[in-house]
Structures are given as structure tokens and as C-alpha cells.
Amino acid sequence: MHIREILADRETKFSFEYFPPKTSAAEDALFHAVADLQRFDPAFVSVTYGAGGTTREATRGLVHRLTHETKINTIPHLTCIGHSHRDVEELLEKYAEIGVSNILALRGDPPQKVGKIVQGDFPHASDLVRFIRRFSERNGHDFGIGVAGFPEGHPGTPNRIMEMELLKAKVDEGADYICTQLFFDNHDFYDFRDRCEMTGIDLPILAGIMPVTCITGLHRMAELAAGARFPAKLMRALARANGDSEAVRRIGIHYATAQCADLLNHDVRGIHFYTLNQSSSTTEIFRNLGNGALV
Ligand SMILES: Cc1cc2nc3c(=O)[nH]c(=O)nc-3n(C[C@H](O)[C@H](O)[C@H](O)COP(=O)(O)OP(=O)(O)OC[C@H]3O[C@@H](n4cnc5c(N)ncnc54)[C@H](O)[C@@H]3O)c2cc1C
């Protein structure tokens, strides 16, 4: 289903993000999580893509399996860094063939081993959005397009005014929705939403939420979401856990539940859970939010 239809009414939608597993055991575990989370009737699930094409086949394989075995709307991420027009065209052709309706269009970060931006035909995500739009027109397959938004600013953008101008450029090229980077202070999200409105961006904005599950995970999150703030309130609570891993998990669930409840009270269009391929924390958040009847 096209994302415009999925997000057509103003009811808050829930969605889940998965990454391609590396082993068959990890794939089995992922499909347990997928089955578990399906009871919450996600509007869609999305599948990450390794920048530079490092998970090209794995992402496509997982998208294919999810599309055919679960019938859930599945949105592949597609990063353009290091890719030629032909690389992207080939992927889009394959996605059109298997009935994928939407793509999350991203730049991606240069692979760490490379260390600097590898040359490709797409300097920025806005170039990818334009390319997908033109592909859609030429091939009569109208892909819905999502783009990334950064409530606290992307670390590579010189200032927050330019941040909104560059986001507006992606929107003007033909994006249909915005999904945000994870954040821990909802005020940053509400402020971002207001700034989008003031910039003339009138698209559904989905809030990215990632519950803390363990202290090592917290460090990994900080790396992946460079620029995201870790508020003192959260860090103080985690410090009180004093290394107790179950206490850390509970704090993460409690904190994310409070964030989600507040977002629901502020008419958020969607909450996108970065699940890390696990279902337990997300399930507990749903239960805490009062969706226990579904559990
Ligand atoms: C929801 C979400 C999902 C993600 N999924 C993945 C994934 O699956 N795989 C992955 O590798 N990464 C993923 N990322 C990370 C993302 O690729 C990086 O954060 C990347 O650095 C920014 O991507 P972008 O699409 O916002 O790029 P862009 O919009 O191209 O922005 C990248 C940088 O370039 C600057 N810029 C943009 N346009 C211009 C211009 N015209 N002139 C000058 N500067 C410009 C921006 O200000 C910014 O600093 C995801 C991020 C989010 C929020």
C-alpha cells in the first residue's frame, strides 16, 4: 500500500524497524520477533540498508521474505552514498517487481573502513528522492518516499536554519513522509514539528523511538545517532541502576513508555520503533500504554 494511503487518516500509526540478520539463527529469532509484534498491527515495517551497499542482497532478501510471508507493508531503506544511477535503478526495478510500494530514501554515512565519502552519483538524499520520483514516472510504479529528519539537527549540517532548508529541499523533490532520528526529549521533537510547519513542510512526521536495553547498547546508540542528546534525567536513572542489567532494561522501557504516552497526547502521526530485531521491550511498552488487551 502506498504510504500516502497508510498515513491518510490522522490516527497515530505504529511501525517497526528491523535490520538484515547475519546468520540463520538470527533470522529465526528475527521472525519470532516479527510474529510477536504483528499483533500490534503495524502500519508498516522497515528494513535497514548498509551504506555503500554492504547489505544490498541481505536487505532485498529480507524485504522479499517479509513481503511474501507476512503481507505486512514493508519499506526498504535505500542509501545512495557510493552508488551509481544504475545501482539504484536495478534495486528499484527489483523492488517494483516484488510489489514494494515505498522506499525510505537516505544518504547513508560513509563506511567506516573507507573513512571519507566515496564517490557516487548521489551527493545527497535529495538527489535520490528526485531519482526515485523520475523512476516512478518513467516506469508507472508510484513509489511512496520517506526521508530522514533530525529533531536535534544532523551533526554534519552547519546550522539549524540550514537544516530546515535542506529538509525542505528533500520534501520539494517529492517526499511523502518524514521519519525522525531517535530522540530522548520530546520537546526536541515538538520543536522540530513546529519548525517544519513554519518552513512550509506539511507531511506526516513519524517519531523515532529506541528504548535503552543495556549500557553497551546505549554506547552503540550514541554512535549510530551522532548528535542525539542523552538527557541528564535518563542518565541519572541509568546511573541509579548501578550496573544491574535488568534494572537498566526496566528503566529503558519506563522512559520510552513515558515518551510514547506524551507523544500520543500530542497527536503524533506515527511512532517508529527501532526494535533492534527484538520484540520484548516494544511489547512491554505497548502493554504499558494500555494496549494490553492486544497482548
Ligand atoms: C529514520 C532513519 C533511518 C536511517 N536508516 C539508515 C540505514 O538504513 N542505513 C544507513 O546507512 N543509515 C541510515 N540512517 C542514517 C543516515 O543515513 C545518516 O544519518 C546520514 O548521515 C544522513 O542521511 P540523510 O538521508 O539525512 O542525508 P542528507 O539529507 O543527504 O543529509 C546528509 C548531510 O548532508 C547535508 N546536505 C544535504 N543536502 C545538502 C546540499 N544540497 N548541500 C549541502 N549539504 C547538504 C545535510 O545537512 C547533512 O549534514 C538513518 C537515519 C534515520 C533518521
The ligand as a Gaussian input file, in Angstrom:
#p B3LYP/6-31G(d) Opt

LIG

0 1
 C       14.906000       7.158000      10.065000
 C       16.348000       6.918000       9.711000
 C       16.725000       5.731000       9.098000
 C       18.061000       5.512000       8.739000
 N       18.394000       4.331000       8.135000
 C       19.670000       4.123000       7.720000
 C       20.035000       2.943000       7.018000
 O       19.222000       2.048000       6.775000
 N       21.336000       2.802000       6.629000
 C       22.272000       3.771000       6.866000
 O       23.424000       3.597000       6.477000
 N       21.947000       4.919000       7.531000
 C       20.678000       5.110000       7.947000
 N       20.347000       6.272000       8.614000
 C       21.413000       7.244000       8.903000
 C       21.542000       8.321000       7.812000
 O       21.852000       7.728000       6.570000
 C       22.641000       9.276000       8.234000
 O       22.246000       9.974000       9.390000
 C       23.127000      10.258000       7.174000
 O       24.265000      10.962000       7.669000
 C       22.108000      11.318000       6.812000
 O       21.229000      10.823000       5.905000
 P       20.160000      11.774000       5.189000
 O       19.339000      10.885000       4.379000
 O       19.502000      12.677000       6.151000
 O       21.136000      12.612000       4.243000
 P       21.062000      14.071000       3.613000
 O       19.693000      14.629000       3.657000
 O       21.732000      13.979000       2.292000
 O       21.962000      14.888000       4.621000
 C       23.293000      14.480000       4.883000
 C       24.173000      15.689000       5.199000
 O       24.343000      16.449000       4.008000
 C       23.866000      17.756000       4.181000
 N       23.209000      18.155000       2.936000
 C       22.067000      17.662000       2.427000
 N       21.767000      18.258000       1.244000
 C       22.761000      19.153000       1.019000
 C       23.030000      20.096000      -0.030000
 N       22.229000      20.217000      -1.069000
 N       24.152000      20.847000       0.076000
 C       24.987000      20.742000       1.125000
 N       24.755000      19.874000       2.159000
 C       23.678000      19.098000       2.097000
 C       22.882000      17.676000       5.350000
 O       22.757000      18.889000       6.011000
 C       23.521000      16.628000       6.216000
 O       24.518000      17.168000       7.019000
 C       19.040000       6.503000       9.009000
 C       18.655000       7.689000       9.661000
 C       17.333000       7.910000      10.003000
 C       16.948000       9.167000      10.700000

